[in-house]
Amino acid sequence: MKTVADVMTPAPIVVEVPGSRSDAINIMVRHKLTGLPVVRASDGKLMGIVSRRDIFRKFDEDQLSLIMKKGCIVIGPDATIAEAAKILSDKRIHRLPVIEGGKIVGIVTPTDLLKEIRDMKTTMTSEEAIRTTCVTAYEDEPLAYTVAAMRISDVSAVPVLDARGKLVGILTDRDLFSDQIGDAEAMSRLGIENSNLAGYRNVLPLFYAATNKYISDERKVKDYMVRNPLTVFKKTPLNDVARVMIQNDFGQLPVHGTKDEMAGMIYDLDVLRALTGNAND
């Protein structure tokens, strides 16, 4: 079996402490990342991990050392990809720093492992791998309500149902407030220096979701959802689920049953169970 060294991203992009929230956001935006290892400026020692979600959970904090997750889980380059998959899946994390000789030499993400799963044969299905309770939204409910529910449930996407319980859309943090993309004030508050930076579109939605500042009572879920979303069947093998996720840059997919009824949501971290061989333990 391949090792972590075979699949990791070497010499990952990092942010240093001491530093600020703006430092982290600008690096994420510039490199189209959703999270970064945090290292000590003086010697490069790994100090933690910071993600967009960490920033928006502590939006009133500016010091990076107070925002980042400390004591992060790490792995060595000689570990197997199955070991990496188990850590990511069991701990529900999306970044696993690779440490050698006390220094960070790489990072492993679910996407790195999805590529391996895509190219393998597995009998495990999406139905067997689902591990989270599915939070749904109703297409005519106020967006403010749904955003609050997403924050409380700590999910980045919800399938949207109509009055008859049929899947009609999906709402993700990428879809929220796309019409507010030119808001200079919001960008300034985030610390984004250059309005032409590619990728900031994906940062602003979480800003609005965190502050609720621009959610009017008139906005409905159906105004922002993606209609007729791509789905997978509950008996779809995980290698095919991985292929669909990679092709479409999705971190999650709705799962349907034999009569097109909603069976749940499968996330990239669930698909990693194809490497560990453990379903729903």
ABEGO torsion letter per residue (X at the ends): XBBAAAABBBGBBBBBOBBBAAAAAAAAAAAGBABBBBBBAAAGBBAEBBBAAAAAABAABABAAAABBBGBBBBBAABBAAAAAAAAAAAGBABBBBBBGGBBABBBBAAAAAAAAAABBBABBAAAABABBBBBBBAABBAAAAAAAAAAAGBABBBBBBAAGBBABBBBAAABGAAAAABAAAAAAAGBABAABBGAAAAAAAAAAAAGAABBAABBAAAABBBGBBBBBAABBAAAAAAAAAAAGBABBBBBBAAGBBAEBBBAAAAAAAAAGBBGX
